[in-house]
Amino acid sequence: MGIKKQEMERQQQIQEEISRIKLPRGRECFGIVEQRLGGSRMSVRCLDGKTRVCRIPGRLKRKLWIREGDVIVVEPWEYDADKGDVLFKYRQSQIDWLMRKGHLKGLEETEEF
């Protein structure tokens, strides 16, 4: 019984995770990490067609671990549109849901892996 209960709780947690996905609002956009540059900075190819140098803000540095190929939410800076901040990183189950719902249409065309 204990194993089945744990399995049901895990599936319920996955469903909750998928139902509460953060979507970009306002100036925010989806992006794919192309290259880590060091010092919490990275080169990100955004779905609006630009490549930005983005950084992880201090409040997220220890919580957010990002690798090349991750799908993230980027907020461009107001005074320099070629730079931005990383706001959120998606897990694989969330990426699958976003693709099924059609939010990542530009990602399918530029996907290399």
C-alpha distances in whole Angstrom, upper triangle without the diagonal:
4,6,5,6,9,10,11,12,14,16,17,18,20,21,23,24,26,27,29,31,34,37,41,43,47,48,45,44,42,43,42,42,45,46,45,49,48,48,45,47,46,48,46,47,46,46,49,51,52,51,51,50,47,46,43,44,44,41,39,40,37,34,35,35,37,38,40,39,37,37,38,40,44,46,50,52,55,58,57,55,54,52,49,46,42,40,36,35,32,29,29,27,29,32,31,30,34,35,34,35,39,39,40,42,45,42,42,46,46,43,44,41
4,6,5,6,9,10,11,12,14,15,16,19,20,21,22,25,26,27,29,32,36,39,41,45,46,43,42,40,40,40,40,43,43,42,46,45,45,42,44,44,45,44,45,44,44,47,49,50,49,48,48,45,43,40,41,40,38,36,37,34,31,32,32,34,35,38,37,35,35,36,38,41,44,47,49,52,55,54,52,52,49,46,43,39,37,34,32,30,27,27,25,27,30,29,29,33,34,33,35,38,38,38,41,43,41,41,44,44,41,42,39
4,5,5,6,9,10,11,12,14,15,17,19,20,21,23,24,26,28,31,34,37,40,44,45,41,40,38,38,37,37,40,41,40,43,43,43,40,42,41,43,41,42,42,42,45,47,47,46,46,45,43,41,38,40,39,37,34,35,33,30,31,30,32,33,35,34,32,33,34,36,39,42,45,48,51,54,52,50,50,47,44,41,38,36,32,30,28,25,24,22,25,28,27,27,30,32,31,32,35,36,36,39,41,38,38,41,41,38,39,36
4,5,5,6,9,10,11,12,14,15,17,18,20,21,23,25,26,30,33,36,39,43,44,40,39,37,38,37,38,40,41,41,44,44,44,41,43,42,43,41,42,41,41,44,46,47,46,46,46,43,42,39,40,40,38,35,36,34,31,31,31,33,34,36,34,32,32,34,35,39,42,45,48,50,53,52,50,50,48,44,41,38,36,32,30,28,24,24,21,24,27,25,25,29,30,29,30,34,34,34,37,39,37,36,40,41,37,39,35
4,5,5,6,9,10,10,12,14,15,16,18,20,21,23,25,28,31,35,37,41,42,39,38,36,37,36,37,40,41,40,44,43,43,40,42,41,43,41,42,41,40,44,46,46,46,45,45,42,41,38,38,38,36,33,35,32,29,30,30,32,33,36,34,32,32,33,34,38,40,44,46,49,52,51,49,49,46,43,40,36,34,31,29,27,24,24,21,23,27,26,25,28,30,29,30,33,33,34,37,39,37,37,41,41,38,39,36
4,5,5,6,9,10,10,12,14,15,16,19,20,21,23,26,29,33,35,39,40,37,36,33,34,34,34,37,38,37,40,39,39,36,38,38,40,38,39,38,38,41,43,44,43,42,42,39,38,34,35,35,33,30,31,29,26,27,27,29,30,32,31,29,29,30,32,35,37,41,43,46,49,48,46,46,43,40,37,33,31,28,26,24,21,21,19,21,24,24,23,27,28,27,29,32,32,32,35,37,35,35,38,38,35,37,34
4,5,5,6,9,10,11,12,14,15,17,19,20,22,25,28,32,34,38,39,36,35,32,33,32,33,35,36,36,40,39,39,36,38,37,38,36,37,37,36,39,41,42,41,41,41,38,37,34,36,36,33,31,32,30,26,27,27,28,29,31,29,27,27,29,30,34,37,40,43,45,48,47,45,45,43,39,37,33,31,27,25,23,19,19,17,19,22,21,21,24,26,25,26,29,29,30,33,35,32,32,36,36,33,34,31
4,5,5,6,9,10,11,12,14,15,17,19,21,24,27,31,33,37,38,35,34,32,33,32,34,36,38,38,41,41,41,37,39,38,39,37,38,37,36,39,41,42,42,41,41,38,38,35,36,36,34,31,33,31,27,28,28,29,30,32,31,28,28,29,30,34,36,40,43,45,48,47,45,45,43,39,37,33,31,27,25,23,20,20,17,19,22,21,20,23,25,24,25,28,28,29,32,35,32,32,36,36,34,35,32
4,5,5,6,9,10,10,12,14,15,17,19,22,25,29,31,35,36,33,32,30,31,31,32,35,36,36,39,38,38,35,37,36,37,35,36,35,35,38,40,41,40,39,39,36,35,32,33,33,30,28,30,27,24,25,26,27,29,31,29,27,26,27,28,32,34,38,40,43,46,45,43,43,40,37,34,31,28,25,23,21,18,19,16,18,21,21,20,23,25,24,25,28,28,29,32,34,32,32,36,36,33,35,32
4,5,5,6,9,10,10,12,14,16,17,20,23,27,29,33,34,31,30,27,28,28,29,32,33,32,36,35,35,32,34,33,34,32,33,32,32,35,37,38,37,36,36,33,33,30,31,31,29,26,27,25,22,22,23,24,25,27,26,23,23,24,26,29,32,35,38,41,44,43,40,40,38,35,32,28,26,22,21,18,15,15,13,15,18,18,17,20,22,22,23,26,26,26,29,31,29,29,33,33,30,31,29
4,5,5,6,9,10,11,12,15,16,20,22,26,28,32,33,30,29,27,28,27,29,32,33,33,37,36,37,33,35,33,34,32,32,32,31,34,36,37,37,36,37,34,33,31,32,33,30,27,29,27,24,24,24,25,26,28,26,23,23,24,25,29,32,35,38,40,44,42,40,40,38,35,32,28,26,23,21,18,15,15,12,14,17,16,15,18,20,19,20,23,24,24,27,29,27,27,31,31,29,30,28
4,5,5,6,9,10,11,12,15,18,21,25,27,31,32,29,29,26,28,28,30,33,34,34,37,37,37,34,35,34,35,33,33,32,31,34,36,37,37,36,37,34,33,30,31,32,29,27,29,27,24,24,25,26,27,29,27,24,24,24,25,29,31,35,37,39,43,42,40,40,38,34,32,28,26,22,21,18,16,16,13,14,18,17,15,19,21,20,20,24,23,25,28,30,28,28,32,33,30,32,30
4,5,5,6,9,10,11,13,16,19,23,25,29,30,27,26,24,26,26,27,30,31,31,34,34,34,30,32,31,32,30,31,29,29,32,34,35,34,34,34,31,30,27,28,28,25,23,25,23,20,20,21,22,24,26,25,22,21,21,22,26,28,32,34,37,40,39,37,37,35,31,28,25,22,19,18,15,13,14,12,12,16,16,15,17,20,19,20,23,22,23,27,29,26,27,31,31,28,30,28
4,5,5,6,9,10,11,15,17,21,24,27,28,25,24,22,23,23,24,27,29,29,32,32,33,29,30,29,30,27,28,27,26,29,31,32,32,31,32,29,29,26,27,28,26,23,25,24,20,19,20,21,22,24,22,19,18,19,20,24,27,30,33,35,39,37,35,35,33,30,27,24,21,18,16,13,11,11,8,9,13,12,11,14,17,16,17,20,19,20,23,25,23,24,27,27,25,27,25
4,5,5,6,9,11,14,17,20,23,26,28,25,24,22,24,24,26,29,31,31,35,35,35,31,32,31,32,29,29,27,26,29,32,33,33,33,33,30,30,28,29,30,27,25,27,26,22,22,23,23,25,26,24,21,20,20,21,25,27,31,33,36,39,38,36,36,34,31,28,25,22,19,18,15,13,13,10,10,14,13,11,14,16,15,15,19,18,20,23,25,23,24,28,28,26,28,26
4,5,5,6,9,12,15,19,21,25,26,23,23,21,23,24,26,29,31,31,34,34,34,30,31,30,31,28,29,27,26,29,32,32,32,32,32,29,29,26,27,28,25,22,25,24,20,20,22,23,25,26,24,21,20,19,20,23,25,29,31,34,37,36,34,35,33,29,26,23,20,17,17,14,13,14,11,11,14,15,12,15,18,17,16,20,19,20,24,26,24,25,29,29,27,30,28
4,6,6,7,10,13,17,19,23,24,21,20,18,20,21,22,26,27,27,30,30,30,26,27,26,27,25,25,24,23,26,29,29,29,28,29,26,25,23,24,25,22,20,22,21,17,17,18,19,21,23,21,17,16,16,17,20,22,26,29,31,34,33,31,31,29,26,23,20,17,14,13,10,9,11,8,8,11,12,10,12,15,15,15,18,17,18,21,23,21,23,26,26,24,27,25
4,6,6,10,12,15,18,22,23,20,19,17,19,20,22,25,27,27,31,31,31,27,28,27,27,24,24,22,21,24,27,28,28,28,29,26,26,24,25,27,24,22,24,24,20,19,20,20,21,23,20,17,15,15,16,20,22,26,29,31,34,33,30,31,29,26,24,20,18,14,13,10,10,10,7,6,9,9,7,9,12,12,12,15,14,15,18,21,19,20,23,24,22,25,23
4,6,9,11,15,17,21,23,20,20,18,21,22,24,28,30,30,33,33,33,30,30,29,29,26,26,24,23,25,28,29,30,29,30,27,28,25,26,28,25,23,26,25,22,21,23,23,24,26,23,20,18,17,17,21,23,26,29,31,34,34,31,32,30,27,25,22,19,16,16,13,13,14,11,9,12,12,9,11,14,13,12,15,14,17,20,22,21,22,25,26,25,28,26
4,6,9,13,15,18,20,17,17,17,19,21,23,26,28,28,31,31,31,27,27,26,27,24,25,22,22,24,27,27,28,27,28,25,25,22,23,24,22,20,23,23,19,18,20,21,23,24,22,19,16,15,15,18,20,23,26,28,31,31,29,29,28,24,22,19,16,13,13,11,12,14,12,9,13,14,11,12,15,15,14,16,15,17,20,22,21,23,26,26,25,28,27
4,6,10,12,16,18,15,14,13,15,17,19,23,25,25,28,28,28,24,24,23,24,21,21,19,18,20,23,24,24,23,24,22,22,20,21,23,20,18,21,21,18,16,18,18,20,21,19,16,13,12,11,15,17,20,23,25,29,28,25,26,24,21,19,16,13,10,11,8,10,12,10,7,10,11,9,9,12,13,12,14,11,13,17,18,17,19,22,22,21,24,23
4,7,9,13,14,11,11,11,14,16,18,21,23,23,26,26,26,22,22,21,22,19,19,16,16,18,21,21,22,21,22,19,19,17,18,20,18,16,19,20,17,15,17,17,19,20,19,15,12,10,9,12,13,17,20,21,25,24,22,23,21,18,16,13,10,8,9,9,11,14,13,9,11,14,12,10,14,15,13,15,12,13,17,18,17,19,22,22,21,24,24
4,6,10,11,9,9,9,12,15,17,21,23,24,26,27,27,23,22,21,21,17,17,14,13,15,18,19,20,19,21,18,19,18,19,22,20,18,21,22,19,17,19,18,20,21,19,15,12,10,8,11,12,15,18,20,23,23,20,21,20,17,15,13,11,10,11,10,13,15,15,11,11,14,12,9,13,14,12,12,9,11,14,15,15,17,20,20,20,23,23
4,7,8,5,5,7,10,14,16,19,22,22,24,25,25,21,20,19,19,16,15,12,11,12,16,16,17,16,18,16,17,17,17,20,19,17,20,22,20,17,20,18,20,20,18,16,12,10,7,8,9,12,15,16,20,19,16,18,17,14,13,12,10,10,12,12,15,17,17,14,14,16,15,12,14,17,14,14,10,11,14,14,15,18,20,19,20,23,24
4,6,5,8,10,14,17,20,23,25,25,27,28,27,23,22,22,21,18,18,14,14,14,17,18,19,18,20,18,19,18,18,21,20,19,22,24,22,20,22,21,24,24,22,19,16,13,10,10,9,12,14,15,18,19,16,18,18,15,14,14,11,12,15,15,19,21,21,17,17,20,18,15,18,20,17,16,13,15,17,17,18,21,22,22,23,26,27
4,6,8,12,15,19,21,23,26,26,27,28,27,24,23,22,22,19,18,15,14,13,17,17,19,17,20,18,19,19,19,22,21,21,24,26,24,22,25,23,25,25,24,21,18,15,12,11,9,11,13,12,16,16,14,17,16,14,14,15,13,15,18,18,22,24,24,21,20,23,21,18,20,22,19,18,15,17,18,18,19,23,23,23,25,28,29
4,7,10,13,16,18,21,23,23,24,25,25,22,20,19,18,16,15,12,12,11,14,13,15,14,16,14,16,17,17,21,20,20,22,25,23,21,23,21,23,23,22,20,17,14,10,9,6,7,9,9,13,13,10,13,13,11,12,13,12,14,17,18,22,24,25,21,20,23,22,19,21,23,21,19,16,16,18,17,18,22,22,21,23,26,27
4,7,10,13,15,18,20,20,22,23,22,19,18,17,16,13,13,10,10,10,13,13,14,13,15,12,14,15,15,19,18,17,19,22,20,18,20,18,20,20,19,16,13,10,7,6,4,7,10,11,15,14,11,13,12,9,10,10,9,11,13,14,18,20,21,18,17,20,19,16,18,21,18,17,13,14,16,15,16,19,20,19,20,23,24
4,7,10,13,15,18,19,20,22,22,19,17,16,14,11,10,7,7,7,10,11,12,11,14,12,15,15,17,20,20,18,20,23,21,18,19,17,18,17,16,14,11,8,6,5,7,8,12,14,17,15,12,13,13,10,11,10,10,11,12,13,16,18,19,16,14,17,17,13,15,18,16,14,11,10,13,11,12,15,16,15,17,20,21
4,7,10,13,16,17,19,21,22,18,17,14,13,10,9,6,6,8,10,11,12,12,14,12,15,15,17,20,20,18,19,22,19,16,17,14,15,14,12,10,7,6,5,6,9,11,15,17,20,18,15,14,14,12,12,10,10,10,10,10,13,15,16,13,11,14,14,11,12,15,14,13,9,8,11,9,9,13,14,13,13,16,17
4,7,9,12,14,16,18,19,16,14,11,10,6,5,4,6,9,10,9,9,9,11,10,13,13,16,20,20,17,18,20,19,15,15,12,13,11,9,8,6,5,6,6,10,11,15,17,19,17,14,13,12,11,11,9,11,10,10,10,14,14,17,14,12,15,16,13,14,17,17,15,12,10,12,10,9,12,13,11,12,14,15
4,6,9,11,14,16,18,15,13,10,9,5,5,6,8,11,11,11,9,10,12,11,13,14,17,20,21,18,18,20,19,15,14,10,10,8,6,6,5,6,9,9,13,14,17,20,22,19,17,15,14,13,13,11,13,12,10,10,13,13,16,14,11,15,16,14,14,18,18,16,14,11,13,11,8,12,13,10,9,11,12
4,6,8,11,13,15,12,10,7,6,4,6,9,11,14,14,12,10,10,10,9,11,12,16,18,20,16,16,18,17,13,12,8,7,5,5,6,7,8,10,10,14,15,17,21,22,19,17,15,13,12,12,10,13,12,10,12,14,14,18,16,14,17,19,17,17,21,22,20,17,15,17,14,12,15,16,12,12,12,13
4,7,10,13,15,14,11,7,6,5,7,10,13,15,13,12,9,10,10,11,13,15,18,21,23,20,18,21,20,16,15,11,9,5,6,8,10,11,14,13,16,17,19,22,23,20,18,15,14,14,15,13,16,16,14,15,17,17,20,19,17,19,22,20,19,23,24,22,20,16,18,15,13,15,15,12,11,11,12
4,6,9,12,11,9,6,5,7,9,13,16,18,16,14,11,11,10,10,12,14,17,20,22,19,17,19,19,16,14,10,8,6,8,10,12,13,16,15,18,18,19,23,23,20,19,15,14,15,15,14,17,17,15,17,18,19,23,22,19,22,25,23,23,26,27,25,23,20,22,19,17,19,19,15,15,14,14
4,6,9,8,6,4,6,9,12,15,18,20,19,17,13,12,10,10,10,11,15,17,19,16,14,16,17,14,11,9,7,7,10,11,14,14,16,15,18,18,19,23,23,20,19,16,14,14,14,13,16,16,15,17,18,20,23,22,21,24,26,24,25,28,29,28,25,22,24,22,19,22,22,19,18,17,17
4,7,7,5,5,7,10,14,16,20,21,20,17,13,12,9,10,10,12,15,16,19,17,15,17,19,16,14,12,11,11,14,15,17,16,18,16,18,18,18,22,22,19,18,15,13,14,14,14,18,18,17,20,22,23,27,26,24,27,29,27,28,31,32,30,28,25,27,24,22,25,25,21,21,20,21
4,6,6,7,10,13,17,19,23,24,23,20,17,15,11,11,10,11,14,14,17,16,12,15,17,14,13,12,12,12,16,16,18,17,19,18,19,19,19,23,23,20,20,18,15,15,15,14,18,19,18,21,22,24,28,27,25,29,31,29,30,33,34,32,30,27,29,27,25,28,28,24,24,23,23
4,5,9,12,15,18,20,24,25,25,21,18,15,12,11,8,9,11,11,15,13,10,13,15,14,13,12,13,15,18,18,19,18,19,17,18,18,18,22,21,19,20,18,15,14,13,14,17,18,18,21,23,25,28,27,26,30,31,30,31,34,35,33,30,28,31,29,26,30,30,27,26,26,26
4,7,11,12,16,18,21,22,22,20,17,14,10,8,6,6,8,9,12,10,7,10,12,10,10,9,11,13,16,15,16,14,15,14,15,16,16,20,20,18,18,16,13,12,10,10,13,14,14,18,20,22,25,24,23,26,28,26,28,31,31,30,27,25,28,26,24,27,28,24,24,24,24
4,7,9,13,15,19,20,19,16,13,10,7,6,4,7,10,12,14,13,11,14,15,12,12,10,11,12,14,14,15,13,14,12,14,14,14,18,18,15,15,13,10,10,9,9,13,14,15,18,20,22,25,24,22,26,27,25,26,30,30,29,25,23,26,23,22,25,25,22,22,22,22
4,6,10,12,16,17,16,14,10,8,6,5,6,9,12,15,17,14,13,16,16,13,12,9,9,9,11,11,13,12,13,11,14,13,15,18,19,16,15,12,10,10,10,9,13,14,13,16,18,20,23,22,20,23,25,23,24,27,28,26,23,21,23,20,18,21,22,18,18,18,19
4,7,10,13,14,13,10,7,6,5,6,9,12,15,18,20,17,16,19,19,16,15,12,11,9,11,12,12,12,13,11,14,13,15,18,18,15,13,10,9,10,11,11,15,15,15,17,19,20,24,22,20,23,25,22,22,26,26,24,22,19,21,18,16,19,19,15,16,16,17
4,6,10,11,10,8,6,5,6,7,10,12,15,18,20,17,17,20,19,15,15,11,11,9,9,10,9,9,10,9,11,11,14,17,18,15,13,10,9,9,10,9,13,13,12,14,17,18,21,19,17,20,21,19,19,23,23,21,18,15,17,14,13,16,16,13,13,14,16
4,7,9,7,6,4,6,9,10,13,15,18,22,23,20,20,23,22,18,18,14,13,11,10,11,10,10,11,10,13,12,15,18,19,16,13,11,11,11,13,12,15,15,14,15,18,18,21,19,16,19,21,17,17,21,21,18,16,13,14,11,10,13,13,10,11,12,15
4,5,6,6,6,7,10,10,14,15,18,22,22,20,21,23,22,19,19,15,15,13,12,12,10,9,9,8,10,10,13,16,18,15,12,10,11,10,12,11,13,14,14,14,17,18,20,18,15,18,19,16,16,19,19,16,13,11,12,9,9,13,13,10,12,15,17
4,5,7,9,11,14,14,17,19,21,25,25,23,24,26,24,21,21,18,18,16,14,13,10,11,10,10,12,12,16,18,20,17,14,13,14,14,15,14,15,15,15,15,18,18,20,17,14,17,17,14,13,17,16,13,10,8,9,6,7,10,10,9,11,14,16
4,6,9,11,14,15,18,20,22,25,26,24,25,28,26,23,24,21,21,19,17,17,14,13,12,11,12,11,14,16,17,15,12,12,13,13,15,15,16,17,18,18,21,22,23,20,18,20,20,16,16,20,18,15,13,11,11,8,10,14,13,12,15,17,20
4,7,10,13,15,18,21,23,27,28,25,26,29,28,24,24,21,21,18,16,17,15,15,14,13,14,13,16,17,18,16,12,11,13,14,17,17,19,19,19,20,23,23,25,22,19,22,22,19,18,21,21,17,15,13,13,9,11,14,12,10,13,16,19
4,6,10,12,15,18,20,24,25,23,24,27,26,23,23,20,19,17,16,17,15,14,14,11,12,10,13,15,16,12,9,8,10,11,14,15,17,18,19,20,23,24,26,23,21,23,24,21,20,24,23,20,18,15,16,12,13,16,15,13,15,17,20
4,7,9,13,16,18,22,24,22,21,25,24,21,20,17,16,14,14,15,14,13,13,11,13,11,13,16,16,13,10,7,9,10,13,13,16,17,17,19,22,23,25,23,20,23,25,21,21,25,25,22,19,17,17,14,14,17,16,13,15,16,18
4,6,10,13,15,19,20,19,19,22,22,18,18,16,16,14,15,15,14,12,12,9,10,8,10,13,13,10,8,5,5,7,9,11,14,16,16,18,21,23,25,23,21,24,25,22,23,26,26,23,20,18,19,16,16,19,19,16,17,19,21
4,7,10,13,16,18,17,16,19,20,17,17,14,14,13,15,15,15,13,13,10,11,10,10,14,14,10,10,7,5,6,9,10,14,16,16,19,22,23,26,24,22,26,27,24,25,28,28,26,23,21,22,19,18,22,22,18,19,20,22
4,7,9,13,15,13,13,16,16,13,14,12,13,13,14,13,13,11,11,8,9,8,9,13,14,11,11,9,6,5,5,6,10,12,13,16,19,21,24,22,20,24,25,22,23,27,26,25,21,20,22,19,18,22,22,19,20,21,22
4,6,9,12,10,9,13,14,11,12,11,13,14,16,14,14,12,12,9,10,10,11,14,15,13,13,12,8,7,5,6,9,12,13,16,19,22,24,22,21,25,26,24,25,29,28,27,23,22,25,22,21,25,25,22,22,23,24
4,7,8,6,6,10,10,8,9,9,12,14,16,14,14,11,11,10,11,12,13,16,18,16,16,15,11,9,6,5,8,10,11,15,17,20,23,20,20,24,25,23,25,28,27,27,23,22,25,23,22,25,26,24,23,24,24
4,6,6,6,10,10,10,12,13,16,18,19,17,17,14,13,11,11,13,12,15,17,16,17,16,13,10,7,7,8,11,13,17,19,23,25,22,23,26,27,25,27,30,29,29,25,24,28,26,25,28,29,27,27,28,28
4,5,5,8,10,10,13,14,17,20,22,19,20,17,16,15,15,16,16,19,20,19,20,20,16,14,10,11,11,13,15,19,21,25,27,25,25,29,29,27,30,33,32,32,28,28,31,29,28,31,33,30,30,31,30
4,6,8,8,9,13,15,18,21,22,19,19,16,16,15,15,17,17,20,21,21,22,22,18,15,11,11,10,12,14,18,20,23,25,23,24,27,27,26,29,31,31,31,27,27,30,29,28,31,33,31,30,31,31
4,6,5,6,9,11,15,17,19,16,16,13,13,13,14,17,17,20,22,21,21,21,17,14,10,9,8,9,11,14,16,20,21,20,20,24,24,23,26,28,28,28,25,24,28,27,25,28,30,28,27,28,27
4,6,6,8,10,13,16,18,16,17,14,15,15,16,18,18,21,23,22,22,21,17,15,11,10,11,12,12,16,17,21,23,21,22,25,26,25,27,30,30,30,27,26,29,28,26,29,30,28,27,28,27
4,6,7,11,14,17,19,17,18,16,17,18,19,21,22,25,27,26,26,25,21,18,15,13,13,13,13,16,17,20,22,21,22,26,26,26,28,31,31,31,28,27,31,30,27,30,32,30,28,29,28
4,7,10,13,17,18,15,16,14,15,16,18,21,22,25,27,26,25,25,21,18,15,12,11,10,10,13,14,17,19,18,19,23,23,23,25,28,28,28,25,25,28,28,25,28,30,28,27,28,26
4,6,10,13,14,11,12,11,12,13,16,18,20,23,25,24,23,22,19,16,12,9,9,8,7,11,12,15,17,16,17,20,21,20,22,25,25,25,22,21,25,24,22,25,27,24,23,24,23
4,7,11,12,10,12,11,14,15,18,20,21,25,27,25,24,22,19,17,14,11,12,10,8,11,11,14,17,16,16,20,21,21,22,25,26,26,23,22,25,24,21,24,26,23,21,22,20
4,7,9,7,9,9,12,13,16,18,20,24,25,23,22,20,17,15,13,10,11,10,8,10,11,13,16,15,15,18,20,19,20,23,24,24,21,19,22,21,18,20,22,20,18,18,17
4,6,6,9,10,14,15,18,20,22,26,27,24,23,20,18,17,15,13,15,13,10,12,12,13,17,16,15,18,20,19,20,23,24,24,21,19,22,20,17,19,21,18,16,15,14
4,6,9,11,14,15,18,19,22,25,26,23,22,19,18,17,16,13,16,15,12,13,13,14,17,17,15,18,20,19,19,22,24,23,20,17,20,18,15,17,18,15,13,12,11
4,7,9,13,14,18,19,22,26,27,24,22,19,18,17,17,14,16,14,11,11,12,11,15,14,12,14,17,16,15,19,20,19,17,14,16,15,11,13,15,12,9,9,9
4,6,10,12,16,18,21,24,26,23,21,19,18,16,15,11,13,10,7,7,8,9,12,12,10,13,15,14,14,17,19,18,16,13,16,15,12,14,16,14,12,13,12
4,7,10,13,16,19,22,24,22,19,18,17,15,14,10,11,9,6,6,8,9,12,10,7,11,13,11,11,15,15,15,12,10,13,12,9,12,14,12,11,13,13
4,6,10,13,16,19,21,19,17,16,14,12,10,7,7,6,4,6,9,11,14,11,10,14,14,12,14,17,17,16,13,11,15,14,12,15,17,15,14,17,17
4,7,10,13,16,19,17,15,15,13,10,9,6,5,5,7,8,12,14,16,13,12,15,15,13,15,18,17,16,12,12,15,14,13,17,18,17,17,19,20
4,6,9,12,15,13,11,11,9,6,6,5,6,8,9,12,15,18,19,16,15,19,19,16,18,21,20,18,15,14,17,15,14,18,19,17,18,20,21
4,7,9,12,11,9,11,9,5,5,7,7,10,12,15,19,21,23,19,19,22,22,19,21,24,22,21,17,17,19,18,18,21,22,20,21,24,25
4,6,9,8,6,7,6,4,6,9,10,13,16,18,22,24,26,22,21,25,25,21,23,26,24,23,19,18,20,18,18,22,22,20,22,24,26
4,6,5,6,8,6,5,7,11,12,16,18,21,25,27,29,26,25,28,28,25,27,30,28,26,23,22,24,22,22,26,26,24,25,27,29
4,6,6,10,9,9,11,14,15,19,21,24,28,30,32,28,27,31,30,27,29,32,30,28,24,24,26,24,24,28,28,26,28,30,32
4,6,9,9,10,13,16,18,21,24,27,30,33,34,31,30,34,33,30,31,35,33,31,27,27,28,26,26,30,30,28,30,31,33
4,6,6,8,11,15,17,20,22,25,29,31,33,30,28,32,32,28,30,33,31,29,26,25,26,23,24,28,27,25,27,28,30
4,5,7,11,14,16,19,20,23,26,28,30,27,25,29,29,25,26,30,28,26,22,21,22,20,20,24,23,21,23,25,27
4,7,11,13,16,18,20,22,25,27,29,27,25,28,29,25,26,29,28,26,23,21,22,19,19,23,22,19,22,23,25
4,7,10,13,16,17,20,24,26,28,25,24,27,28,25,26,29,28,26,23,21,23,20,20,24,23,21,22,23,25
4,7,9,12,14,17,21,23,25,22,21,25,25,22,24,27,26,24,21,20,22,19,19,23,23,21,22,23,25
4,6,9,12,15,18,21,23,20,20,24,24,21,23,26,25,24,20,20,22,20,20,23,24,22,22,24,25
4,6,8,11,15,18,20,17,16,20,21,18,20,23,23,22,18,17,20,19,18,21,22,20,20,22,22
4,7,10,14,17,18,15,16,19,19,17,20,22,21,21,17,17,20,20,18,22,24,22,21,24,24
4,7,10,13,15,12,12,16,16,14,17,20,19,19,15,15,19,18,17,20,22,20,20,22,22
4,7,10,12,10,10,14,14,13,15,18,18,18,15,14,18,17,15,18,20,19,17,19,18
4,7,8,6,6,10,10,10,12,14,15,15,13,12,16,16,14,16,19,18,16,18,17
4,6,5,6,9,10,11,12,14,16,17,15,14,17,18,15,17,20,19,17,18,16
4,5,5,6,9,10,11,12,14,15,14,13,16,17,14,15,18,17,15,16,14
4,5,5,6,9,10,11,13,14,14,14,17,18,16,16,20,20,17,19,17
4,5,5,6,9,10,11,12,11,11,15,16,14,15,19,19,17,19,18
4,5,5,6,9,10,11,9,8,12,13,10,11,15,15,13,15,14
4,6,5,6,9,10,10,9,12,14,12,11,15,16,14,16,15
4,5,5,6,9,9,10,12,15,13,13,17,18,16,19,18
4,5,5,6,5,6,9,12,10,11,15,16,14,18,17
4,5,5,6,5,7,10,9,8,12,13,12,15,15
4,6,8,9,10,13,12,11,15,16,15,18,18
4,6,8,9,13,13,13,16,18,17,21,20
4,6,6,9,10,10,12,15,15,18,19
4,6,8,9,10,13,14,14,18,19
4,6,5,7,9,10,10,14,15
4,5,6,7,9,10,14,16
4,6,6,7,9,12,14
4,5,5,6,9,11
4,6,5,9,10
4,6,9,11
4,6,9
4,6
4
